[in-house]
Amino acid sequence: MQTYGNPEVTYGWWAGNSVVTNRSGRFIASHIGHTGLICFAAGGSTLWELARYNPEIPMGHQSSLFLAHLASIGLGFDEAGVWTGVGVATIAIFHLIFSMVYGGGGLLHAILFEENVEDSEVLQAKKFKLEWNNPDNQTFILGHHLIFFGVACIWFVEWARIHGIYDPAVGAIRQVNYNLDLSMIWERQFDFLAIDSLEDVMGGHAFLAFVEITGGAFHIVAGSTPWEDKRLGEWSKFKGAELLSAEAVLSWSLAGIGWMAIVAAFWCASNTTVYPEAWYGEPLEFKFSVSPYWIDTGDLSDATAFWGHSTRAALANVHYYLGFFFLQGHFWHALRALGFDFKSVTSAIGNEKTATFTIKS
């Protein structure tokens, strides 16, 4: 964390990251606690939407974000293929129960377990210590994250292949086999907003699963054994040497999630294959005033949401603005990681004639 040369620096209550930055055990507790909050929000919001759902009004006009996502992956349909919400309450309650499990795990790591995992008696746990400026340590941890992402992609692909997902082209649940055409996957990088084939969507996820698991295994091996011992060369600045820090990693994470949120916003606003009209409402119209935003194009006279917008409009706009602010956080923390002293801005405003800015190495 940036201390501006003050070894006795203290942070305000709102700077929550400062509490766990160099305490790996507490860092894990924070992760688990956040997961529990997300799980609780998903379960509670799903039950709330289900309780107020009106089958006589299109789901996309009821701002039912969680129900729409479940319907898109083929959940909540009866044997006749009609969406009735069957099984949705079970999924919601499952999330509520697991939110308590995550909460308990977070409390264990926050109160009972070691403050730093390197002090643990478990050998495997010691490997997940936090050394922000150590490329091997960060690479080892990154590898495990990539494998989990890859496994999640496999689950999604297999769910679509075995259970089936909703296909708006036929208006029903159908099993979808992935199309692992590498030329198609490459081309879809540039026209994914107009993708109209669920087979292509699953093919992209299958390819991502392979890349992420392969990359994860590579990073775990690379992080476990120093590069020089593997004769792959020493760490350079390009590979992370002298660039890594807690704030640098945070800034890159914010950049990644911010970019994903903005891509999701554009995709949701226009694509009706991955985001079917039946569940999200009609495609949106793009506008620009002070900033980009999307407006509804359909007749929402029957909308039940108090804000009077479709599910698609709520999802696209919220994702875009969250992504925008995530990117601002990225720039803030990236500059701090580079050594920029934001306190100098205050001094510059008061001494604009003589003020200078420098980046500390």
Number of C-alpha atoms within 10 A of each C-alpha: 14 17 13 14 7 8 7 6 9 10 11 7 9 7 9 11 16 16 13 16 16 18 18 22 26 24 23 20 25 22 12 22 23 16 17 24 16 15 22 23 16 19 24 17 17 23 20 15 16 17 10 12 18 12 10 7 12 21 24 24 26 28 28 26 20 20 24 26 16 19 22 23 18 22 23 20 19 12 7 7 14 13 15 13 17 14 12 21 18 12 18 22 17 14 21 21 16 16 24 16 15 22 21 16 18 25 17 15 22 19 12 9 17 17 20 21 24 19 15 16 10 10 11 10 14 15 15 18 20 21 16 18 17 17 23 23 20 22 20 22 20 17 22 18 15 21 22 15 16 24 16 14 22 19 15 17 23 18 16 23 17 12 14 20 22 26 22 19 12 8 12 16 21 17 18 24 18 21 19 17 12 12 8 13 19 11 10 16 10 9 9 15 19 14 15 15 16 22 18 21 22 23 22 23 23 22 19 18 24 16 15 22 21 15 18 24 18 15 22 22 17 20 20 15 13 17 16 10 10 11 8 10 10 13 16 11 10 8 11 16 15 14 18 19 21 19 22 21 19 17 23 17 16 22 22 15 16 24 18 14 23 22 17 18 25 19 18 24 27 20 19 23 20 22 23 24 19 17 26 29 28 25 22 21 13 13 11 8 6 6 7 11 20 21 18 20 13 13 11 18 8 12 19 19 15 8 10 17 21 31 25 31 28 21 19 24 22 16 20 23 18 17 24 17 14 22 23 16 19 24 16 15 23 20 17 21 23 17 16 20 17 13 9 14 15 10 13 14 10 11 11 11 8 8 12 11 11 9 10 11 9
